[in-house]
Amino acid sequence: MIAFVDAAVVLALLGVAAPSPPGALVPAVWLAFTTPLLIRSDVTRRRLPNLATMPALGLVLGASAVAVFVDTGVKDPALALLVTTLVAAGGLLSASLGGVGLGDVKLAAAAAGSAALVGADAAWALMVVSGASGGAVVLAVRLRLRRVERRKSRCVDGHEGFAGVAPALEVGEIPYGPCLLFGYWVALAAVNVV
């Protein structure tokens, strides 16, 4: 059943990516095929495997470099290289401060660079949508933690029905990969439809 759902998701995402410039298709196709794996892995294990994120990053850098020298339909390959570099640098700084994991950094840089290959509008849309969805997840987790803490403080000696209300996530364990991928695919859909 999972394989069937994955195949349906991949086909739908390939349809979203299809109107992109030819030079942007290779990283988009890779991200389409790895999206189900990345979401499942990040939600269940809080890990984004290098096997999926490193090639995505390499394909974005390669497609950007090729587009500098060959007309592949990409309007501004230098923008894609710049966006990829800036997102990676900002992500590495955030990771060094404990804000995100390195898998999130690699996926964010690859998704942002891939979106920038499609156009500046797609890169901006990715940042807005993934930022908003990530913020919504953080808010939901914080509200859940607050509710659990209130319930815990009402319990006498830690009893009276507190068992089983521990939160599934701490704020530092939030899977951002699905938010990044959601933002990426919404951005491509929005830009390719217009």
N, C-alpha and C positions, 0 to 999 in steps of 0.2 A: 504494500500500500504506500509506503514512504517513497519508493522509487517512482510510482505513478504520480504522486503529488509533486515530487521534485521535477519530473519531466514536464508536467503542466506548468509549473512555475518558470522553469527555464524557457519554455516556448513562449510564454507570455512576456517575459523580460526581453527575449530576443526580438519580439515584435515591437517593444518600446525602443530598443536600440537601433532597429533597422534604418530609420530615416537619418541617422547620424552621418556626418561626413565619413567617407571611406577610411581616412586616416585615424578616425576615432573608434572604428569598429572592433579592432583586435582586443584592446583592453576591455571594451564593453562586453564583448562575447565571453571573455574569460570571467568577468565579474558575474555575468548571467549564469554561467555554469557553476560557479562556486558559491553563489548567494545562498542556496539552501544549506549547503555544508557549513558555511560561515555562521549563519543564524543559529543552526542547531548546536554547533560547537560552542558558540559564545553564551547561549542561553543555558545549556546544560553543564558545561565545564568551565565557563568564564575564560575561554582561550580561543584565540583566532590563530589557526595553524599557519606556520611559515610556508607550508606546502601550497597554500592558497594565496597568502598575502604577498610574499616575495615575488612570485611571477607577475602578479598584478602590477606591482610597483615597477618591475623591470619592463613590462610591456608598455606602460605609460611613458616611461623615460625613453624607451626605444622608438615608440610611435612619435613622440615629440621630436626626437633627434632626426628621424627620417623626414618628418614634415618640414624641418628647417631647410633641407636640401632638395626635397622632391615635393611637387604639388600633389598633396593627398586630400585636398579639400578642407584641411584644417586652416582656419583663418589666421590664427595667431599661435603658432607652436611655441614661441618664446614665452607667451603667457602661461601655457601649460607647464613648461619647465619651471617658471617662476613660482606658480601656485604650488606645484608639487614640492619644491624646495622650501618655500615658506611654511607650508602646512607641516612638513616633516620636521623642520627646525622648531616650530612652536610646539609640536607634539612631543618632541624629545625633551624640551624644557618642562612641559607639563608632566611627562613621565618621570623625569628626575625629581620632581616635587611630589610624586605619588598620586597625581591626579588621574592618570590613565595608564593602561598597560601598553607595552610596545606593539602588541598586535593591533590595538586601536590606532596607534600612530601610523603603522604601515598601511592599514586599510584606509585611514583618512587621507593620507598623502596620495595613495593610488586612486581613490574615488574622486578627490578634488582635481587631480591632474587629468583624469579621464574626462570629467565633466568639463574642464577647461578646454580640452581638445574639441569638444562639441561647440563651446562658445563661452564667453564671459558670463552671459545670462545663466547658463547651466551651472557654472561654478558658484555664482551668488545664490541661486535657488537651492543648491545642495547645502550651502552653509546655513541658510535660513531654516530650511525644513529639518535638517538633521539636528541643528542646534535647538530648535523648538521641540522636536520629539524627544531629544535627550533631556532637555529641561523638564518636560512633562513626566518622564520616567523618574527623574530625581525627585521631583515634587511628590509623586505618588509614593515612592519608597519612604521619603521623609514623613509623610502623613501616616503611613502604615506604622513606622517606628514610633511615632508620637502616640498613636492609639495603643500600641502594645505597652509602651512605658506607662501610660495612664492606667491601663488594666492591671499591670504588674504592681503599681503603687497602691491600688485598692485591695490587693490580696493580703491577707494576714499570714505572716510567716511564709510567704511564697506558695501558699496552698489556695484553696477555694477556687479551683477551676482554672488555674493559670496554665496547666499543662496543655501543650499543643498550640499556643498562640505566639510562639516565637516567630520573628520575621524570617522570611525566606532569604532576604537579601539585606546586607548592610549597605550603607551609602557608597562605600569604597568598592563594592563588588558589582556594580551595575554594568550589565553588558551593553556597551555602546555600539558594538558592531551592527546590530539590527537597526539602530537609529541612523547610523551612517549609510547603510544600504538603502533604507527607506528614503532618506533624503536624496541619495544618488538617483534612484529609479524615478522618484517623483520629479526631480529636476530634469532628467532626460525626457520624461513624458511631457512635461510642461513645455519645454523648448521645442521638441520635435512635433508637437501637435500644432503649435502656433505658426 
